[in-house]
Amino acid sequence: MVAITPIRPEDRAEWLELWDGYLTFYEEELDDTTTLATFARVSTAGSSIHGALARGEDGRAIGLVHWLTHPSTWTVGDYCYLEDLFVSPDARRSGAGAALIEHVRAWAAEHGSAKVYWLTAETNATARALYDRVATQSGFTHYEIGL
């Protein structure tokens, strides 16, 4: 059974191992300042960015999720953006990913969000198989401008 717990300051080492795995998966590198700021945000109660860990039966952290809300011009309620989701490779297909998504969905519903949405790489077939089961693909294509 997978348990979902809020990220706390004392979870830093476990979170960092998962965060590093997530960045490696997406072939990204972040400076230490950004990583430390991200951890501070997701582990501080009352922050605008929220975080949770999935824990396996042995209590070990096996996945992470980060999310935030923002206003929308298309609804009175906020939208909830699930920004980061990662499950360690040895724990995939354990139900951790689905449990993390459900945790965010329930949180968003409880806090009055109109929807939960996220992005993933088109090539991320393993994750997309899960996403196709728990959500509806929007049909939109993502664009961005780096600043």
C-alpha positions in Angstrom: 0.0 0.0 0.0 1.3 3.5 -0.9 0.9 6.3 1.6 1.0 10.0 0.6 2.5 12.4 3.1 3.2 16.2 2.8 6.8 17.1 2.2 8.4 18.3 5.5 11.8 19.9 6.1 13.1 16.7 7.5 12.4 14.9 4.2 15.1 16.8 2.4 17.5 13.9 1.7 14.7 11.6 0.4 13.2 14.4 -1.7 16.6 15.4 -3.2 17.2 11.8 -4.3 13.8 11.8 -6.1 14.3 15.3 -7.4 17.7 14.4 -8.9 16.1 11.3 -10.5 13.4 13.5 -12.0 15.8 16.0 -13.4 18.0 13.2 -14.8 15.0 11.6 -16.5 14.2 14.9 -18.3 17.9 15.5 -19.0 17.9 18.8 -17.1 20.3 20.5 -14.7 19.4 23.1 -12.1 21.7 25.1 -9.9 21.8 24.4 -6.2 20.1 27.8 -5.4 17.0 26.8 -7.5 16.9 23.3 -6.0 17.2 24.7 -2.4 14.5 27.3 -3.1 12.2 24.6 -4.6 12.6 22.4 -1.6 11.9 25.3 0.8 8.7 26.1 -1.1 7.4 22.6 -1.3 8.2 21.8 2.4 6.9 25.0 4.0 3.3 25.1 5.2 1.4 28.0 3.6 3.7 28.2 0.6 2.0 28.8 -2.8 3.7 25.6 -4.1 2.6 22.4 -2.5 4.4 19.0 -2.3 3.8 15.4 -1.3 5.8 12.2 -1.2 4.6 8.7 -2.0 5.9 6.2 0.5 6.1 2.4 0.0 5.2 -0.2 2.6 8.6 0.1 4.2 8.2 3.9 4.6 10.8 4.8 2.0 9.9 7.8 -0.3 9.3 6.4 -3.8 7.7 9.3 -5.5 7.0 13.0 -5.4 4.5 15.5 -6.7 4.5 19.3 -6.7 1.5 21.5 -7.5 0.2 25.1 -7.4 -3.0 27.0 -8.2 -3.5 30.0 -10.3 -6.5 32.2 -11.3 -8.1 31.6 -14.7 -10.1 33.8 -17.0 -12.2 30.8 -18.0 -13.7 30.0 -14.5 -14.3 31.6 -11.1 -12.3 28.9 -9.4 -8.6 28.5 -9.7 -6.9 25.9 -11.9 -4.5 23.5 -10.2 -1.3 22.9 -12.2 0.5 19.6 -11.3 4.0 20.8 -12.2 6.2 17.8 -11.2 5.5 14.1 -10.8 8.1 11.4 -10.5 8.2 7.9 -9.2 11.5 6.1 -8.8 12.1 3.5 -11.5 12.1 0.6 -9.1 8.6 1.6 -7.8 6.9 2.2 -11.1 3.6 0.3 -11.6 3.2 0.2 -7.8 0.3 2.6 -7.9 2.4 5.4 -6.5 1.9 7.7 -9.6 -1.9 7.2 -9.6 -2.0 7.8 -5.8 0.0 11.0 -6.2 -2.3 12.3 -8.9 -5.4 11.4 -6.9 -3.9 13.2 -3.9 -3.6 16.4 -6.0 -7.1 15.9 -7.5 -8.6 15.5 -4.0 -6.7 18.5 -2.7 -7.7 20.7 -5.7 -11.4 19.7 -5.3 -11.3 20.4 -1.6 -9.8 23.9 -2.3 -12.3 24.8 -5.0 -10.2 24.4 -8.1 -12.0 24.0 -11.4 -9.6 21.5 -12.8 -6.2 19.8 -12.5 -3.9 19.8 -15.5 -0.3 18.9 -16.3 2.2 18.5 -19.2 4.5 15.6 -20.1 6.9 14.8 -22.8 5.4 13.2 -25.9 8.0 10.5 -25.6 7.1 9.6 -21.9 5.1 6.5 -22.9 5.1 4.9 -19.4 3.7 8.0 -17.7 1.3 8.7 -20.6 -0.2 5.2 -20.2 -1.2 6.1 -16.6 -2.3 9.6 -17.6 -4.6 8.2 -20.3 -6.3 6.1 -17.6 -6.8 8.9 -15.1 -7.4 12.0 -17.2 -8.5 13.3 -20.6 -5.9 14.5 -23.1 -6.8 18.2 -23.9 -5.6 18.2 -27.5 -3.6 21.4 -26.9 0.1 21.8 -27.8 2.5 23.4 -25.4 4.6 26.4 -26.5 7.0 28.5 -24.4 9.4 31.4 -24.6 12.4 31.2 -22.3 13.4 34.5 -20.6 
